Amino acid sequence: MSELIPVIDFSPFFTGPEGRQRVGAAMFKAAHETGFMYLKGYGIPTEHITEAFGLARSFFQWPHESKQRHLRTAGNFGYQSVAQEALDPTQPPDLKEDFTLRHALGIGPSDPRWPSEAFRVGATGFYTECRHLAEQVMQAFALALRLPEAFFDDKHTGRTQTLRFLHYPPSRMIRPGQLGAGAHTDYGTLTLLFQDDAGGLEVQNTAGRWVPAPPIPGTVVVNTGDLLARWTNDVLRSTPHRVQVRPESAAAGRLSIAFFSDPDPDVRVETIPSCITADRPARFAPILAGTHIEERIRISMQQAASAAQA
């Protein structure tokens, strides 16, 4: 893996078949070698991203008691306070809080987990834009994998696609090994990550070194996850990454917005035949997407609970 994460212009995707093929080839190369890339020219207006960050910032400024009224419940929807998740199960819980919106378009306006109607309207609007971009990114990958362009479309209908607002507050007490987000790979197909200007994201290269992935204005970070690695027999990488903790001396915390494009729970993830060769026999048994993702979530929550009691 290169020390530099590639920046790819996505705009040719919108120009026709030749541009789509060219973008797909560039993204395939990045996902194969690095598992991470920056996309520019991807079509979501800057002002919409700014509005989404404003929505997240306003919510996280609420008093703790007010945020607690919207706690995450079954369905992976709602608020989760600091140190309630351990993405690296070998380390203390992560120093972040979040508001998670799985299947946001399926949560009705009267559901009490919505902080406000303005929050619901803003969040579902941005969720819809992210869903559309994720679909286009997967179409580009499908072309590069010599699959029908729409191969992944009906496998990602929104049931487990998740928008997540994340806040990493400055922390006074940091336990050994504790991070903002512990080292992990993402569980599903791909992730879109929008960063503020605080930085802190790091990606592990093939030599085991942690490489900064600083914010680049006008780009979104894209990384491929575990299930796309399984689909492609590890031809496309699922790369470990982490977020550094925000020390008490930091002027402010860090905000980011992640969109996790995961397959519907009943999708059978089975190695794409073109990714199996004599030199690369099939490495994975078929698995239901929901089985894989729920197990990963369960482990992270259990570890956080165990560490909190230690």
C-alpha positions as CSV (number, residue, x, y, z in Angstrom):
1,M,0.0,0.0,0.0
2,S,1.3,3.4,-0.9
3,E,2.0,6.0,1.8
4,L,-0.3,8.3,-0.2
5,I,-4.0,7.5,-0.5
6,P,-5.1,8.2,-4.1
7,V,-7.4,11.0,-5.1
8,I,-9.8,10.0,-7.9
9,D,-11.9,12.4,-10.0
10,F,-15.4,10.8,-10.0
11,S,-16.9,13.3,-12.4
12,P,-16.2,11.3,-15.6
13,F,-18.6,8.7,-14.3
14,F,-21.4,11.1,-15.2
15,T,-20.3,11.6,-18.8
16,G,-21.1,8.2,-20.3
17,P,-19.9,4.6,-20.7
18,E,-16.3,5.4,-21.4
19,G,-16.0,7.7,-18.4
20,R,-17.8,5.1,-16.2
21,Q,-15.3,2.5,-17.2
22,R,-12.3,4.8,-16.6
23,V,-13.6,5.7,-13.1
24,G,-14.3,2.1,-12.3
25,A,-10.7,1.0,-13.3
26,A,-9.1,3.8,-11.2
27,M,-11.3,2.9,-8.2
28,F,-10.6,-0.8,-8.6
29,K,-6.8,-0.2,-8.6
30,A,-7.1,1.9,-5.4
31,A,-9.3,-0.6,-3.6
32,H,-7.0,-3.5,-4.6
33,E,-3.8,-1.7,-3.6
34,T,-5.0,0.5,-0.7
35,G,-8.6,-0.2,0.2
36,F,-9.0,3.6,0.6
37,M,-9.3,6.5,-1.8
38,Y,-10.5,10.1,-1.9
39,L,-13.2,11.0,-4.5
40,K,-13.7,14.5,-5.8
41,G,-16.3,15.6,-8.3
42,Y,-18.8,13.1,-6.8
43,G,-21.9,15.2,-7.1
44,I,-23.2,16.1,-3.6
45,P,-23.3,19.9,-3.3
46,T,-20.9,21.4,-0.7
47,E,-23.7,23.3,1.0
48,H,-25.6,20.0,1.6
49,I,-22.5,18.6,3.4
50,T,-22.1,21.8,5.4
51,E,-25.8,21.6,6.4
52,A,-25.3,18.0,7.5
53,F,-22.3,18.9,9.7
54,G,-24.4,21.8,11.2
55,L,-27.2,19.3,12.1
56,A,-24.7,17.0,13.8
57,R,-22.9,19.9,15.6
58,S,-26.2,21.2,17.0
59,F,-27.3,17.9,18.3
60,F,-24.0,17.1,20.0
61,Q,-24.1,20.4,21.8
62,W,-27.3,19.4,23.6
63,P,-27.1,18.7,27.3
64,H,-26.2,15.1,28.1
65,E,-29.6,14.5,29.7
66,S,-31.4,15.7,26.5
67,K,-29.3,13.4,24.3
68,Q,-30.0,10.5,26.5
69,R,-33.7,10.7,25.7
70,H,-32.9,9.5,22.2
71,L,-30.8,6.5,23.1
72,R,-30.2,3.8,20.5
73,T,-32.5,0.9,20.7
74,A,-33.2,-2.2,18.6
75,G,-32.7,-1.5,15.0
76,N,-29.4,0.4,15.4
77,F,-31.1,3.8,15.4
78,G,-30.5,6.6,17.9
79,Y,-27.9,8.1,20.2
80,Q,-25.0,6.4,21.8
81,S,-22.8,8.1,24.4
82,V,-19.1,8.1,24.8
83,A,-17.3,4.8,25.5
84,Q,-20.2,2.6,24.6
85,E,-18.5,0.8,21.7
86,A,-15.1,-0.8,21.3
87,L,-14.3,-1.2,17.6
88,D,-11.0,-2.8,18.6
89,P,-12.1,-5.5,21.0
90,T,-8.6,-5.8,22.5
91,Q,-8.5,-2.1,23.7
92,P,-10.6,0.1,26.0
93,P,-13.9,1.6,24.6
94,D,-13.8,4.3,22.0
95,L,-13.8,8.0,23.1
96,K,-16.7,9.1,20.8
97,E,-20.4,9.6,20.8
98,D,-22.7,9.2,17.8
99,F,-26.2,9.4,16.4
100,T,-26.8,6.4,14.2
101,L,-29.5,6.2,11.6
102,R,-30.0,2.8,10.1
103,H,-32.7,2.5,7.4
104,A,-33.5,6.2,8.1
105,L,-36.2,6.3,5.4
106,G,-38.0,3.5,7.1
107,I,-38.3,5.4,10.5
108,G,-41.6,7.4,10.5
109,P,-41.8,11.1,11.5
110,S,-43.7,10.3,14.7
111,D,-41.0,8.0,16.1
112,P,-39.7,9.4,19.4
113,R,-36.1,8.6,18.6
114,W,-36.0,11.6,16.2
115,P,-34.5,14.6,18.1
116,S,-36.7,17.0,16.1
117,E,-38.6,17.4,12.8
118,A,-35.8,19.6,11.5
119,F,-33.3,16.9,12.3
120,R,-35.4,14.2,10.6
121,V,-35.8,16.3,7.4
122,G,-32.1,17.2,7.2
123,A,-30.8,13.8,8.1
124,T,-33.1,11.8,5.7
125,G,-32.3,14.3,2.9
126,F,-28.5,13.7,3.3
127,Y,-29.1,10.0,3.8
128,T,-30.8,9.9,0.4
129,E,-27.9,11.6,-1.3
130,C,-25.4,9.3,0.3
131,R,-27.4,6.2,-0.8
132,H,-27.4,7.5,-4.4
133,L,-23.7,8.1,-4.3
134,A,-23.0,4.7,-2.8
135,E,-25.0,3.1,-5.5
136,Q,-23.0,4.9,-8.2
137,V,-19.7,3.9,-6.6
138,M,-20.8,0.2,-6.6
139,Q,-21.9,0.5,-10.2
140,A,-18.3,1.6,-11.0
141,F,-16.9,-1.3,-9.1
142,A,-19.3,-3.7,-10.9
143,L,-18.0,-2.6,-14.3
144,A,-14.4,-3.1,-13.1
145,L,-15.3,-6.6,-11.9
146,R,-16.9,-7.4,-15.3
147,L,-20.3,-7.7,-13.8
148,P,-23.6,-6.1,-14.9
149,E,-23.5,-2.5,-13.9
150,A,-26.6,-2.9,-11.6
151,F,-25.3,-6.2,-10.0
152,F,-25.1,-4.7,-6.5
153,D,-28.2,-2.4,-6.7
154,D,-31.0,-4.7,-5.5
155,K,-28.7,-6.1,-2.8
156,H,-28.5,-2.7,-1.1
157,T,-32.1,-1.4,-0.7
158,G,-31.5,0.6,2.5
159,R,-32.6,-1.9,5.1
160,T,-29.1,-1.9,6.6
161,Q,-27.6,1.2,5.0
162,T,-26.7,3.5,7.9
163,L,-25.8,7.2,8.3
164,R,-23.8,8.0,11.4
165,F,-23.0,11.4,12.9
166,L,-19.8,11.1,15.0
167,H,-18.3,13.4,17.6
168,Y,-14.9,12.9,19.2
169,P,-14.9,15.3,22.2
170,P,-11.6,16.4,23.9
171,S,-10.9,13.9,26.7
172,R,-9.2,14.5,30.1
173,M,-8.7,10.9,31.1
174,I,-7.3,8.5,28.4
175,R,-6.6,4.9,29.3
176,P,-3.6,3.1,27.8
177,G,-4.4,2.0,24.2
178,Q,-7.6,4.1,24.1
179,L,-8.5,5.9,20.9
180,G,-11.3,7.9,19.4
181,A,-12.1,4.9,17.3
182,G,-10.1,1.7,17.8
183,A,-8.3,-0.1,14.9
184,H,-10.9,-2.0,12.9
185,T,-12.1,-2.8,9.4
186,D,-15.6,-1.8,8.3
187,Y,-18.2,-4.6,8.4
188,G,-20.1,-4.2,5.1
189,T,-19.6,-3.3,1.5
190,L,-18.2,0.3,1.5
191,T,-18.1,3.4,3.6
192,L,-18.4,7.1,2.6
193,L,-16.6,9.3,5.1
194,F,-17.0,13.1,5.3
195,Q,-14.4,14.8,7.6
196,D,-14.2,18.2,9.3
197,D,-10.8,19.9,9.3
198,A,-9.6,18.5,12.6
199,G,-8.0,15.3,11.2
200,G,-7.2,12.2,13.1
201,L,-8.1,9.4,10.7
202,E,-5.2,6.9,10.1
203,V,-5.0,4.0,7.7
204,Q,-2.7,0.9,8.2
205,N,-0.5,0.2,5.2
206,T,0.7,-3.2,4.2
207,A,3.9,-2.8,6.2
208,G,1.8,-2.3,9.4
209,R,2.5,1.5,9.6
210,W,-0.3,3.9,10.4
211,V,-0.6,6.5,7.6
212,P,-2.6,9.8,8.1
213,A,-5.6,10.3,6.0
214,P,-6.0,14.0,6.5
215,P,-9.1,15.9,5.3
216,I,-8.9,17.2,1.7
217,P,-11.4,19.9,0.9
218,G,-13.9,18.9,-1.8
219,T,-13.4,15.2,-1.3
220,V,-15.1,12.2,0.4
221,V,-13.1,9.3,1.7
222,V,-14.2,5.9,0.4
223,N,-13.1,2.6,1.8
224,T,-14.1,-0.9,1.0
225,G,-15.3,-3.2,3.8
226,D,-15.3,-6.9,4.9
227,L,-18.2,-8.1,2.8
228,L,-16.8,-6.6,-0.5
229,A,-13.5,-8.3,0.3
230,R,-15.4,-11.6,0.7
231,W,-17.4,-11.0,-2.5
232,T,-14.1,-10.4,-4.4
233,N,-12.0,-13.1,-2.7
234,D,-9.8,-10.4,-1.1
235,V,-9.0,-8.8,-4.5
236,L,-10.5,-5.6,-3.1
237,R,-9.0,-4.9,0.4
238,S,-10.7,-4.3,3.7
239,T,-8.1,-2.1,5.4
240,P,-7.7,-1.5,9.1
241,H,-8.1,2.1,10.2
242,R,-8.5,4.1,13.4
243,V,-9.1,7.6,14.7
244,Q,-6.7,9.3,17.2
245,V,-8.2,10.5,20.5
246,R,-8.9,14.2,21.0
247,P,-6.8,15.2,24.0
248,E,-8.0,17.7,26.6
249,S,-5.6,20.3,25.1
250,A,-7.4,20.2,21.8
251,A,-9.2,23.4,21.0
252,A,-12.3,21.5,19.9
253,G,-13.5,18.0,19.2
254,R,-13.7,16.3,15.8
255,L,-16.9,15.7,13.8
256,S,-17.3,13.3,11.0
257,I,-20.2,11.8,9.0
258,A,-20.0,8.2,7.8
259,F,-22.4,6.4,5.5
260,F,-22.1,2.6,5.7
261,S,-23.5,0.9,2.6
262,D,-24.2,-2.6,3.8
263,P,-26.2,-5.3,2.0
264,D,-29.7,-6.3,3.0
265,P,-29.5,-8.9,5.8
266,D,-30.8,-11.8,3.6
267,V,-28.2,-11.2,0.8
268,R,-26.0,-14.3,0.3
269,V,-22.4,-13.0,-0.1
270,E,-20.6,-15.5,-2.3
271,T,-17.3,-15.1,-4.1
272,I,-17.7,-13.6,-7.5
273,P,-16.5,-16.3,-10.0
274,S,-14.2,-13.9,-11.9
275,C,-12.2,-13.4,-8.7
276,I,-11.4,-17.1,-8.3
277,T,-8.3,-18.3,-10.2
278,A,-5.8,-21.2,-10.0
279,D,-3.5,-18.8,-8.1
280,R,-6.3,-17.4,-5.9
281,P,-8.7,-20.2,-5.0
282,A,-11.9,-19.3,-3.1
283,R,-11.0,-18.1,0.5
284,F,-14.4,-17.7,2.0
285,A,-17.5,-19.7,2.5
286,P,-20.8,-18.1,1.6
287,I,-22.4,-16.1,4.4
288,L,-25.6,-14.1,4.9
289,A,-24.7,-10.4,5.2
290,G,-26.9,-9.9,8.3
291,T,-25.2,-12.8,10.1
292,H,-21.8,-11.2,9.5
293,I,-22.7,-7.7,10.5
294,E,-24.8,-8.5,13.6
295,E,-22.0,-10.6,14.9
296,R,-19.4,-7.8,14.5
297,I,-21.7,-5.3,16.2
298,R,-22.4,-7.7,19.1
299,I,-18.7,-8.2,19.7
300,S,-17.9,-4.5,19.8
301,M,-20.8,-3.8,22.2
302,Q,-19.8,-6.7,24.5
303,Q,-16.2,-5.6,24.7
304,A,-17.2,-2.1,25.6
305,A,-19.4,-3.3,28.4
306,S,-16.7,-5.6,29.8
307,A,-14.1,-2.8,29.6
308,A,-16.4,-0.4,31.4
309,Q,-16.7,-2.8,34.3
310,A,-13.0,-3.4,34.6
